[in-house]
Amino acid sequence: MRPEFLFVYGTLLSVAEHPMGRLLRESADEVGSGFIRARLYLIEEIDQFGTNIYPGAVPSAFDEDRVYGIVYRIHTPEPMFTKFDAYEACGEGYPEPYEFLLRPIDVRMEQDNSILRAATYAYTWDVSRAQHIASGRFNQVASQVR
């Protein structure tokens, strides 16, 4: 069963102006902003189009590690998550190990400090060469993302 709530922290945010983010906003209602316990990294790789730069959040056990984003309630989880899985290259037909995996996570909501259980696409590959974004806020580096 697909989750009802999705926490987004990177290219699906409106600041990124990505087509998949527009699809998300057309297919979901914004619940509110919040943060997860994770570390945010700027991942850089070379692909057939040149340098590709994008964010990745790695869950953390430390309270001081926070990644900020927005929670959405998805209107129809299927087929939307199939599309998001394809965008994150973690669905059927993509080689394992996947770079991103859809994982359940607790989101601390900024409006009322409550905890909402949502899902997010967590980064799973090595981050030893990635740039750590200490603020946990994608909007501070969004202009660098392709």
ZIGI-V459157 format. One record per residue. N is the residue number from 1. RES is the residue in three letters. OMEGA is omega in radians with two decimals (* if undefined). Layout:
BEGIN
<<N,RES,OMEGA> <N,RES,OMEGA>>
END
This chain:
BEGIN
<<1,MET,-3.12> <2,ARG,-3.13> <3,PRO,3.10> <4,GLU,-3.06> <5,PHE,3.11> <6,LEU,3.05> <7,PHE,3.12> <8,VAL,-3.02> <9,TYR,-3.01> <10,GLY,-3.00> <11,THR,3.07> <12,LEU,3.06> <13,LEU,-3.12> <14,SER,-3.13> <15,VAL,-3.13> <16,ALA,3.14> <17,GLU,3.14> <18,HIS,3.12> <19,PRO,3.11> <20,MET,3.06> <21,GLY,3.08> <22,ARG,3.09> <23,LEU,3.10> <24,LEU,-3.08> <25,ARG,3.07> <26,GLU,-3.00> <27,SER,-3.05> <28,ALA,3.04> <29,ASP,3.08> <30,GLU,3.12> <31,VAL,3.12> <32,GLY,-3.13> <33,SER,-3.14> <34,GLY,3.11> <35,PHE,3.07> <36,ILE,3.04> <37,ARG,-3.10> <38,ALA,3.04> <39,ARG,-3.11> <40,LEU,3.14> <41,TYR,2.99> <42,LEU,-3.08> <43,ILE,3.12> <44,GLU,3.11> <45,GLU,3.08> <46,ILE,3.05> <47,ASP,-3.06> <48,GLN,-3.14> <49,PHE,-3.11> <50,GLY,-3.14> <51,THR,3.14> <52,ASN,-3.12> <53,ILE,-3.09> <54,TYR,-3.11> <55,PRO,3.03> <56,GLY,3.12> <57,ALA,3.13> <58,VAL,-3.13> <59,PRO,-3.08> <60,SER,3.07> <61,ALA,-3.03> <62,PHE,-3.11> <63,ASP,-3.09> <64,GLU,3.09> <65,ASP,-3.09> <66,ARG,3.01> <67,VAL,-3.06> <68,TYR,3.14> <69,GLY,-3.06> <70,ILE,3.04> <71,VAL,3.06> <72,TYR,2.96> <73,ARG,-3.09> <74,ILE,-3.11> <75,HIS,-3.13> <76,THR,-3.07> <77,PRO,2.96> <78,GLU,0.31> <79,PRO,-3.03> <80,MET,-3.10> <81,PHE,3.03> <82,THR,3.10> <83,LYS,3.12> <84,PHE,3.08> <85,ASP,3.13> <86,ALA,3.12> <87,TYR,-3.13> <88,GLU,3.10> <89,ALA,3.14> <90,CYS,3.12> <91,GLY,3.13> <92,GLU,3.11> <93,GLY,3.11> <94,TYR,-3.10> <95,PRO,3.05> <96,GLU,0.04> <97,PRO,-3.14> <98,TYR,3.10> <99,GLU,3.09> <100,PHE,3.05> <101,LEU,3.07> <102,LEU,-3.06> <103,ARG,3.01> <104,PRO,-3.11> <105,ILE,3.07> <106,ASP,3.10> <107,VAL,3.04> <108,ARG,-3.07> <109,MET,-3.08> <110,GLU,-3.07> <111,GLN,-3.02> <112,ASP,3.11> <113,ASN,3.12> <114,SER,3.07> <115,ILE,3.08> <116,LEU,3.09> <117,ARG,-3.12> <118,ALA,3.03> <119,ALA,3.05> <120,THR,3.05> <121,TYR,-3.10> <122,ALA,3.12> <123,TYR,-3.04> <124,THR,-3.08> <125,TRP,-3.13> <126,ASP,3.13> <127,VAL,-3.07> <128,SER,3.13> <129,ARG,-3.12> <130,ALA,3.10> <131,GLN,3.08> <132,HIS,3.08> <133,ILE,-2.98> <134,ALA,-3.13> <135,SER,-3.09> <136,GLY,-3.07> <137,ARG,-3.13> <138,PHE,-3.06> <139,ASN,3.12> <140,GLN,3.14> <141,VAL,-3.03> <142,ALA,-3.12> <143,SER,3.14> <144,GLN,-3.00> <145,VAL,3.09> <146,ARG,*>>
END
